[in-house]
Amino acid sequence: RTAVRRRRTLRPGSKAFEGAKDIRDSRGRASGFGALDLGLNGRGSGRVVVERILGEMTVRFVLLVNKQGQTRLAHYNEIVPKAERRQIEGEMVRKCLTRSDKQCSIVEHRGMKVIYRRYASLFFIVGVDEHENELAVHEFIHCVVETLDRHFGNVCELDIMFHLEKAHYILEEMVMNGQIVETNKSIILGQTVMYDPPPEK
Amino acid sequence: VASAASSRARRGFGRPRTAGTMPPPTVGVAKTKSKEFYDIVRQIGECKNKSDEDVIMRREVMTLRTQMASPKLEKTKMKELLIRLMYVDMLGHDASFGYIHAVKATHESDISMKRLGYLATSAFLDEHHDLIILIVNTVQQDLKTDNYLAVCAALTTVCRLVNEETIPAVLTQVVDLLSHRKEQVRKKAVMALHRFHQRSPSSVAHLHGKFRQMLCDKDPSVMSAALCALHDLILADATPHKNLIPSFVSILKQIVEHRLHNYDYHKVPAPFIQIKLLKILAALGTADKAASTEMYSVLSTCLKRGDSGGNVGNAIVYECVRTAASIYPSPVLLEHCAAAVSRFIASSNHNLKYVGLDSLSCIVNINPKYAAEHQMTVVDCLEDADESIRGKTLDLLYRMTKSHNVEVVVEKMIEFLKTSTDKHVRESTAARIGELAERYAPTTQWFIDTMNAMFAIGGDVVKPTVAHNLMRLIGEGSGDVGADETLRRSAVNSYLKLLQTPKLPKVLLEVILWVVGEYGTLSGRSPGELQDVLCGVVETQPDGAAVTSQAMTACAKLAAASAPPALSPAATKLIELAASSRDVNKQQRSHEIVALLRESPALISAALPVDRSGEELGVDENLSFMDALVSKALAEGASPYQPVAERAPPPSAAGFAASGPEPVGALRFDAYDAPQMPARDYGAPPVRVDASRGAYDPYIPREETATAATASEPTLRRKEGTWGADTGFVSTSAPAEPPVKDEKALLADALFSGVTTSSPAAAAAPPAAADDLFGLGLAAPAPTTSVSSPLDDILSQLSVGGGPAPPAGGGVGLEGFLNAPAPPVSGGFDLLGGGAPAPTIVPQFVRQNAPAPAAPVRTDGMVMSPGMDGVSRPRGKKDPFADLLG
């Protein structure tokens, strides 16, 4: 029943989307990350210790964060130590969630570009290389959401939480080696569903 | 547009699809998991804050730990547990106890379990994890199976977890899969090869042809995967792929003409593949007129079609502009691009405005005229509320900067630096300010003011080179004496004023201390007064040791400039205090200053001349000034110098040498011997030629070294008359001792204690008579034998405190000279200092004090390092440190 109550569509333009103006996190997660972050900075390392791999790495991570700043899905395409992941996620929350509609959805962060898009209570945050086409990534996020939407039917935050693995399968199909490889929804979902065939009725 | 698009998607979604593999829409939401799972996920979802979440996750960790370990666990249950474990991991708790279960799941025959196992493994582990080795075997087997889903899952994992060492284990199998009947497998195999290329380009260097072959695959998704790989290859080296341009152009043309209909996205044909192709063309056409000409027509078609393509069309247009700007320019194409850019910049959509600014800066590089019509918009953007937009505007301005507008641009950049918070952005902005100001500065005064402003605001992110450039500018001047003096005076005055501000950034403080030390007297204040100011800085600025030592050097320079040379009372106090500091650097400077100021005024002013920092310091690499000493030593019976390579290997390392000579600089893989206590009766440890004054040796008790120094001089027996080999020397005071301990032990000693061992050359030197050390050392460039013997060889032999010079050369090279402030190395310095006809100038402080270390300028350090001052000092003088050290 709670699931139904919390079920809000992620579609932009929906009522939930309109109403969700208050995106600033008053307490909780963001501040929790803040404390962790300070601790890390105290070590004197402001830089992300990320092992870059050779060649072009377009999509470095895909992050789904709700408006409370809680991570709902984290998909990294490069080697990021666990502690750094927490730090990046905290920074993303603080950077992206505090921006208004009047600002562009592109943020420069530690030498990479971060592009985000908001769907109701969920923020889709994608970190890409500095020279990546920002508009394309912006549209790519929408493509991901459409794919999720087609799979779950009117997708919401809880769908993704209940079927975390499916969301990951979809992302793994769409992004490989940091490249956008597949945008054909039928192929993506076809692959995803084959691993978990629907239960026989 | 987005909402319209998504409602289109919604309608499309409602219609039954004909595609065979299309799942029924409700599949994903079907309840396939247990109630327990849904409950726990719901709890996570309902957490209001981090601490609630932590409580739940801690409980989860306990539950999962016990449940996963239980022997009879249903497979479906295990799947749920793994997903719960992914939550634990994602939310920042330690899930390492369950990693092995994820690895185990990959062994399962059940395909959905296997897939989840692979997913969890790639989420938990990175390619350097120990468990990877367990995965490799499973992956190998799965790559062989008939079930193409298992193959796909394995390939996906290969893309995420294979490291350089495991590439060969799967490479042949992956290559075989390139001809698999299923296009999904072929696509993933291409991506796996792409991954191998990213990891280790050499591993797939022989397979570049395969990528080209896959480009012609009949399935578009395989083709687009091949594009990813080829893009990387082309970025690395475009030349071998130039002949693919017609293929790329034709693919792009077909896509634009809508021949690839199942890749439509919002009615735009395959936009992501188009963008990928445009990037490839940009890389291929750079600075290549012939190649670029082939692309013009398809680019303009792309541009035209993209214009009506909504959001994703804009992305294509943007990519077209970037491509057009990076290939050989076509005026017609650029006109089209400029029109598109105008549309972007004028847009009220902030994202479009952002990319508009970016694309404008691309085309402005080719022709500045395009910026003219957007002047006002750009100025507006500078005031935009959004930091991203402002930053992008400054990027644009940075590219447009010429000498006429530099003042405005830099002013704007400094404003931006004030408000910006991201460290990376601040760093790059500061670097750009420095670059522009240097390149286009209208006057030196402006340059100095700008630098001061920048240091004050962005001192934390300014690179030291920028500071060095500023110091060099002030130091070298323009050549016009009057103008230089005015400039320096104004710099000194502004710096003296700045010093009253608390908490100056470190870089700025460094500049200030140097400038005041060099040119302080231009301000009209007396050197004594200035010294007091500098001593005050030590109190008020928080940076501690570094500031203190720089202030000390500055005081010394000012003291040298006053007549007669004298420190002010405050400076004397500061320097005396530093003599007993725990900081070796401070201690050394203090001793040096005290010693120098006792010398004759002529020597002082030669060592610390006023305003000579711009002069080049000639380094006599052949050490010709030592020739006299060398010939004298030879005349007295010293053996001529032999280069290291010609010397007989030391027999003490015979076992080692038996395996062939150790290649210079090679890594050793055998273990070092355990360090042994050095023999006490070696004679005086030659490291400490002046051990009796050894302020720098905390390890050897004073008493002992004193005895050592005064002990009867050990005489040398040179067995083979070769200098430098360990064997020849037996110190008479230790006749029973095996000549030299195992070389490894010595090296270990040298590495770990540093002080107690002795280099062979030094071991031979009678401690009190430094001349003998020289006599030995100076056999080196003996004109009769090997004049060309490299300086490093000599130094490696003479570097006192460096321990026995290992075959690989453990001595101090010239580099050591120029930027090593550490006392042990200073043995090398005095070599130059001691014999130099010029005033002994030792580049001790170059790193902090001299402008631009890259340019050889006058090195204004101090004369002597206490470790060796016996050598460089005129003989017969009273030891300057005797009274300091009691």
Contacts between the chains, C-beta under 8 A, distances in Angstrom:
chain1	res1	chain2	res2	distance
A	2	B	42	5.7
A	2	B	46	7.2
A	3	B	38	7.6
A	3	B	42	6.8
A	6	B	45	7.0
A	11	B	3	6.9
A	11	B	6	5.6
A	11	B	10	7.9
A	12	B	2	5.3
A	12	B	3	5.0
A	12	B	6	7.0
A	13	B	2	7.8
A	13	B	3	3.5
A	13	B	6	7.8
A	27	B	48	7.9
A	27	B	49	5.8
A	28	B	47	7.9
A	28	B	48	5.9
A	28	B	49	3.1
A	28	B	50	5.7
A	29	B	49	6.4
A	29	B	50	5.0
A	29	B	53	7.6
A	31	B	50	7.5
A	32	B	49	7.0
A	32	B	50	3.1
A	32	B	51	7.4
A	33	B	50	7.6
A	46	B	423	5.5
A	53	B	198	4.8
A	53	B	199	6.3
A	54	B	197	7.7
A	54	B	198	5.1
A	54	B	199	7.0
A	54	B	200	8.0
A	54	B	201	6.5
A	55	B	194	8.0
A	55	B	197	6.5
A	55	B	198	4.2
A	55	B	232	4.2
A	55	B	235	7.2
A	55	B	236	7.6
A	56	B	231	6.4
A	56	B	232	5.5
A	56	B	235	6.1
A	57	B	198	7.6
A	68	B	48	7.6
A	70	B	47	7.0
A	70	B	53	7.3
A	71	B	90	5.9
A	71	B	91	6.6
A	73	B	90	7.5
A	74	B	90	5.4
A	79	B	126	4.4
A	79	B	127	6.8
A	79	B	128	7.4
A	82	B	89	7.7
A	82	B	92	7.3
A	85	B	92	7.8
A	86	B	92	4.9
A	99	B	386	8.0
A	102	B	350	7.1
A	102	B	385	6.7
A	102	B	386	7.4
A	103	B	350	6.1
A	103	B	385	7.0
A	103	B	386	4.2
A	103	B	388	7.0
A	103	B	389	7.8
A	104	B	350	3.5
A	104	B	351	4.8
A	104	B	353	6.9
A	104	B	354	4.6
A	104	B	386	5.9
A	104	B	388	5.5
A	104	B	389	6.2
A	105	B	350	7.6
A	105	B	351	5.9
A	106	B	351	6.5
A	106	B	354	5.4
A	106	B	388	5.4
A	107	B	388	5.8
A	108	B	388	6.4
A	108	B	391	6.2
A	108	B	422	6.6
A	108	B	424	7.3
A	108	B	425	5.8
A	109	B	422	6.2
A	109	B	424	7.3
A	110	B	422	7.2
A	110	B	423	7.5
A	110	B	424	4.9
A	111	B	424	4.8
A	133	B	275	5.8
A	133	B	315	5.8
A	133	B	318	6.1
A	133	B	319	5.2
A	133	B	322	7.6
A	133	B	355	8.0
A	134	B	318	8.0
A	134	B	351	6.9
A	134	B	354	6.8
A	134	B	355	5.8
A	134	B	358	7.9
A	135	B	311	6.9
A	135	B	312	7.7
A	135	B	314	5.4
A	135	B	315	3.6
A	135	B	318	5.4
A	135	B	351	6.5
A	135	B	352	7.7
A	135	B	355	5.6
A	136	B	271	7.3
A	136	B	272	6.7
A	136	B	275	5.1
A	136	B	312	7.4
A	136	B	315	4.1
A	136	B	318	7.9
A	136	B	319	7.0
A	138	B	311	7.2
A	138	B	315	7.4
A	138	B	351	6.2
A	139	B	265	7.5
A	139	B	271	7.1
A	139	B	311	5.6
A	139	B	312	4.4
A	139	B	315	5.6
A	140	B	272	7.0
A	142	B	2	6.1
A	142	B	5	7.0
A	142	B	6	7.4
A	142	B	311	7.7
A	143	B	265	6.3
A	145	B	6	7.6
A	146	B	6	6.5
A	146	B	9	4.8
A	149	B	6	7.5
A	149	B	9	6.8
A	149	B	10	7.8
A	149	B	13	7.2
A	150	B	9	7.2
A	150	B	13	5.2
A	150	B	25	6.9
A	151	B	23	7.3
A	151	B	25	7.6
A	151	B	27	7.5
A	151	B	28	4.6
A	152	B	28	4.4
A	152	B	29	5.6
A	153	B	13	7.6
A	153	B	25	4.5
A	153	B	26	6.1
A	153	B	28	7.3
A	153	B	29	6.4
A	157	B	45	7.2
A	158	B	41	7.9
A	158	B	42	7.6
A	158	B	45	6.2
A	159	B	28	6.9
A	159	B	29	6.3
A	161	B	41	5.1
A	161	B	44	7.1
A	161	B	45	5.5
A	162	B	29	8.0
A	162	B	33	7.2
A	162	B	38	6.4
A	162	B	41	5.7
A	163	B	28	5.8
A	163	B	29	7.8
A	164	B	83	5.8
A	164	B	86	6.2
A	164	B	87	7.2
A	165	B	83	5.7
A	165	B	86	7.6
A	165	B	116	5.7
A	165	B	119	5.9
A	166	B	28	5.8
A	168	B	119	5.5
A	168	B	123	7.3
A	169	B	115	7.3
A	169	B	119	6.9
A	172	B	119	7.3
A	172	B	156	5.5
A	176	B	156	7.3
A	176	B	159	5.3
A	176	B	188	7.4
A	176	B	191	4.5
A	176	B	194	7.9
A	176	B	195	7.8
A	176	B	225	7.8
A	177	B	159	5.6
A	177	B	191	5.8
A	177	B	194	5.5
A	177	B	195	4.9
A	177	B	198	6.2
A	177	B	228	7.1
A	179	B	191	7.7
A	179	B	194	7.6
A	179	B	228	4.3
A	180	B	272	5.2
A	180	B	276	7.9
A	181	B	187	7.1
A	181	B	191	6.3
A	181	B	221	7.5
A	181	B	224	6.4
A	181	B	225	5.5
A	181	B	228	6.3
A	182	B	187	7.7
A	182	B	221	6.1
A	182	B	224	7.8
A	183	B	263	6.7
A	183	B	265	6.0
A	183	B	270	7.8
A	183	B	271	8.0
A	183	B	272	5.2
A	184	B	221	6.8
A	184	B	262	6.0
A	184	B	263	5.6
A	186	B	17	7.1
A	186	B	19	4.6
A	186	B	21	6.6
A	186	B	22	5.6
A	186	B	262	7.5
A	187	B	21	7.9
A	187	B	184	7.4
A	187	B	221	6.3
A	189	B	21	7.8
A	189	B	22	7.0
A	189	B	23	5.7
A	190	B	19	7.4
A	190	B	21	3.3
A	190	B	22	6.8
A	190	B	23	7.3
A	191	B	152	6.9
A	191	B	184	6.3
A	193	B	21	7.5
A	193	B	23	4.1
A	193	B	27	6.0
A	194	B	21	7.4
A	194	B	149	5.5
A	195	B	111	6.0
A	195	B	112	5.0
A	195	B	115	4.3
A	195	B	149	6.3
A	195	B	153	7.4
A	196	B	27	8.0
A	196	B	32	7.1
A	196	B	112	4.9
A	197	B	112	7.9
A	198	B	23	7.0
A	198	B	24	6.6
A	198	B	27	4.6
A	198	B	30	6.3
A	199	B	30	6.5
A	199	B	32	6.4
